[in-house]
């Protein structure tokens, strides 16, 4: 099947990602996320935060009800649904036209989120749930497939690769094949190399440098999330709440290497950096 490498299909919409960088704002509805856990876990706070991120320039909003920080414990389906669905429903109703994403590894949660108004599934397990890829095919949802070595509870215990770039690229191709076999249009898919998910500092840096090679290999755009992550602290010595400048530096590096979607906490500053770099790199 011939695909348009920069087009992204989201439940009837087709976005052309090529002309600029796109910013995905994070809406954590959890008590234990590594950066802002507990700040937006009630519905009113979550809706207000979503509105603020859109006002700051977010192109997408990514709602999550289960932390994927290193060491995080799984969340029961019922609790994840309780956290995210009321917020999604209200945002979809009160902010029509907003592009909404559900950050989940559970097909049942993704289905409920789509019914509530989400058009994107952001799956850190790249479809390990056997119902996820068929659901994306059935609903025509945008699909972010991320690489993670292990699972959140154990992923940072001792990450090891012979060649991290080669192995992540191989994983992308296997998941692309599986998704297409399940009926997913390749233009629904964006890949995420999973910075910080079962990777050391050097693995993260190697994957960021390899964004052009990975993009070319799979023929699909890449989404990266580097915002406030621990590897930034490894380099700068800053704690999580003092990593804005480091996050923006990482974001700039991702854009310069060809990432098309950046998943961030600090939307306004990230949008400013993205707009400047888009203009500089287009001339």
C-alpha positions in Angstrom: 0.0 0.0 0.0 1.5 3.4 -1.0 1.3 5.9 1.8 1.9 9.6 2.2 4.6 9.6 4.8 3.7 12.9 6.6 -0.1 12.4 6.6 -1.9 11.2 9.8 -5.4 9.9 9.7 -7.5 10.5 12.8 -11.1 9.1 12.5 -12.0 10.9 9.3 -9.6 13.7 9.5 -6.3 13.8 7.6 -3.5 16.0 9.0 -0.6 17.0 6.9 2.2 17.0 9.5 4.9 18.1 7.0 4.7 21.9 7.1 5.6 22.4 10.8 6.1 20.8 14.2 3.1 19.8 16.3 2.8 20.0 20.0 0.9 17.4 22.2 0.0 18.7 25.6 0.0 16.2 28.5 -3.1 16.0 30.7 -2.1 13.6 33.6 -5.2 12.5 35.5 -3.1 10.4 37.9 -2.0 10.8 41.6 1.5 9.4 40.9 2.9 10.6 37.6 6.6 11.6 37.9 6.2 15.3 37.1 2.7 16.5 38.0 1.0 13.6 39.6 -2.0 14.6 41.7 -2.3 18.1 40.3 -5.2 17.4 37.9 -6.7 14.2 39.2 -10.2 15.6 39.8 -12.4 16.4 36.8 -12.7 20.1 37.3 -8.9 20.5 37.5 -8.4 18.2 34.5 -10.9 20.2 32.3 -9.4 23.5 33.3 -5.9 22.3 32.6 -6.9 21.0 29.2 -8.5 24.4 28.4 -5.3 26.2 29.5 -3.1 23.9 27.3 -5.3 24.6 24.2 -5.1 28.3 24.9 -1.3 28.1 25.1 -1.2 26.5 21.6 -1.4 22.7 22.0 -2.3 21.0 18.8 -3.3 17.8 20.6 -4.2 16.9 24.2 -3.1 13.5 25.6 -5.2 12.2 28.6 -3.7 9.6 30.8 -5.2 7.8 33.8 -2.3 5.3 34.5 1.2 6.4 35.3 4.0 5.0 33.2 6.9 6.4 35.3 9.6 3.9 36.2 8.4 1.7 39.0 4.7 2.5 38.5 2.2 -0.1 39.5 -0.7 -1.1 37.1 -4.1 0.6 37.5 -7.3 -1.4 37.4 -9.5 -0.8 34.3 -12.4 0.6 36.3 -10.1 3.1 38.1 -8.5 4.2 34.8 -11.9 4.7 33.3 -13.1 6.7 36.3 -10.2 9.0 36.0 -10.2 9.8 32.3 -13.7 9.4 30.8 -15.6 12.2 32.6 -12.8 14.7 31.7 -12.7 13.5 28.1 -16.4 13.8 27.7 -16.4 17.4 29.1 -13.5 18.5 27.0 -15.0 17.1 23.8 -18.3 18.8 24.6 -16.9 22.1 25.8 -14.0 22.4 23.4 -15.3 21.2 20.0 -12.7 20.6 17.4 -9.9 19.8 19.9 -7.8 16.8 18.9 -7.9 14.4 21.8 -5.7 11.4 22.6 -6.0 8.7 25.1 -2.8 7.5 26.7 -3.6 3.8 27.6 -2.4 0.3 27.0 -6.0 -1.2 27.5 -8.2 -1.7 24.5 -11.3 -1.4 26.7 -10.2 2.1 28.0 -9.3 3.2 24.4 -12.8 2.1 23.2 -14.5 4.1 25.9 -12.3 7.1 25.3 -13.1 7.1 21.6 -16.8 7.0 22.4 -16.1 10.0 24.7 -14.5 12.0 21.9 -10.8 10.9 21.5 -9.5 10.4 18.0 -6.0 9.1 18.9 -4.8 6.1 20.9 -1.3 6.6 22.4 -0.2 3.1 23.5 3.2 2.8 25.3 3.0 -1.0 24.8 2.5 -0.7 21.0 -0.6 -2.9 21.0 0.3 -5.7 23.4 -3.4 -5.9 24.3 -4.7 -8.2 21.6 -7.8 -6.0 21.2 -5.9 -2.7 20.5 -4.9 -3.0 16.9 -8.3 -4.3 15.7 -9.9 -1.5 17.6 -7.8 1.1 15.9 -8.6 -0.5 12.6 -12.4 -0.6 13.3 -12.5 3.0 14.6 -10.0 4.6 12.2 -8.2 6.2 15.2 -4.8 7.7 15.0 -2.4 5.3 16.6 0.9 6.1 18.4 3.0 2.9 18.8 5.9 3.3 21.3 8.9 1.1 22.0 9.4 0.1 25.6 11.9 -2.5 26.9 10.1 -4.4 29.7 7.3 -2.7 31.6 7.1 0.4 33.8 7.8 -1.5 37.0 11.0 -2.9 35.7 12.0 -1.0 32.6 14.9 1.0 34.1 16.4 -1.7 36.2 19.0 -2.8 33.7 18.2 -1.7 30.1 20.5 -3.4 27.6 20.8 -3.5 23.8 23.3 -4.7 21.3 22.4 -1.8 19.0 19.5 0.3 20.3 18.8 2.1 17.0 18.7 -1.1 15.0 16.6 -2.9 17.6 14.0 -0.1 18.0 13.8 0.1 14.2 13.2 -3.6 13.9 10.5 -3.3 16.6 8.8 -0.6 14.6 8.7 -2.7 11.5 7.3 -5.7 13.3 4.5 -3.5 14.9 3.8 -1.9 11.6 3.4 -5.3 10.0 1.1 -6.5 12.8 -1.0 -3.3 12.6 -1.5 -3.6 8.9 -2.4 -7.3 9.3 -5.1 -6.2 11.8 -6.5 -3.8 9.2 -4.9 -0.6 10.3 -4.1 1.9 7.5 -0.4 2.8 7.8 -1.3 6.4 7.6 -3.0 6.1 11.0 0.3 5.2 12.6 3.0 7.4 14.2 5.9 5.8 16.0 7.5 6.8 19.3 11.0 5.5 20.2 10.2 5.7 23.9 12.8 8.0 25.3 13.3 7.0 29.0 11.3 3.8 28.6 13.9 1.0 29.2 16.8 3.2 28.1 20.0 4.6 29.6 21.1 8.1 28.9 23.3 7.0 26.1 20.4 5.0 24.5 18.2 8.0 24.6 20.8 10.2 23.0 21.5 7.6 20.3 17.8 7.4 19.4 17.4 11.2 19.3 20.4 11.4 16.9 18.8 8.6 14.8 15.4 10.3 14.3 16.1 10.7 10.5 17.2 7.1 10.1 14.2 5.7 12.0 11.8 7.9 10.1 13.2 6.8 6.8 13.2 3.2 7.8 9.5 3.0 8.7 8.2 5.7 6.4 6.1 7.2 9.2 6.5 10.3 11.4 8.0 10.1 14.8 6.6 11.5 18.1 9.0 12.1 21.0 8.5 12.9 24.6 11.5 14.3 26.4 9.8 16.7 28.7 11.1 16.9 32.3 12.5 13.3 32.1 15.2 11.9 34.3 17.9 11.8 31.6 17.8 15.6 31.5 18.6 15.7 35.2 21.4 13.3 34.6 23.0 15.8 32.3 22.1 19.1 34.1 21.8 18.0 37.7 18.3 19.7 37.9 15.4 18.2 39.7 12.1 17.5 37.9 10.6 20.9 38.6 13.7 22.8 37.4 14.0 21.1 34.0 12.1 23.6 31.7 15.2 24.9 30.0 16.6 21.3 29.6 13.2 20.2 28.3 13.2 22.9 25.7 16.8 22.1 24.7 15.7 18.4 24.2 12.7 19.5 22.3 14.8 21.7 20.0 17.2 18.8 19.3 14.2 16.6 18.4 12.8 19.1 16.0 16.2 19.7 14.4 16.6 16.0 13.8 13.1 15.7 12.2 10.6 14.7 14.9 7.1 15.9 13.9 5.2 15.7 17.2 6.5 16.7 20.6 4.7 15.5 23.7 5.2 18.1 26.4 4.1 19.4 29.8 5.1 23.1 29.2 3.0 23.9 26.1 3.5 27.7 25.7 7.3 27.6 25.9 7.4 24.5 23.7 5.2 26.1 21.1 7.4 29.2 21.0 10.5 27.1 20.5 8.8 25.1 17.8 7.6 28.1 15.9 11.0 29.7 15.9 12.8 26.5 14.7 10.1 25.9 12.1 10.8 29.3 10.6 14.6 29.0 10.8 14.7 25.4 9.3 12.3 26.3 6.5 14.6 29.0 5.1 
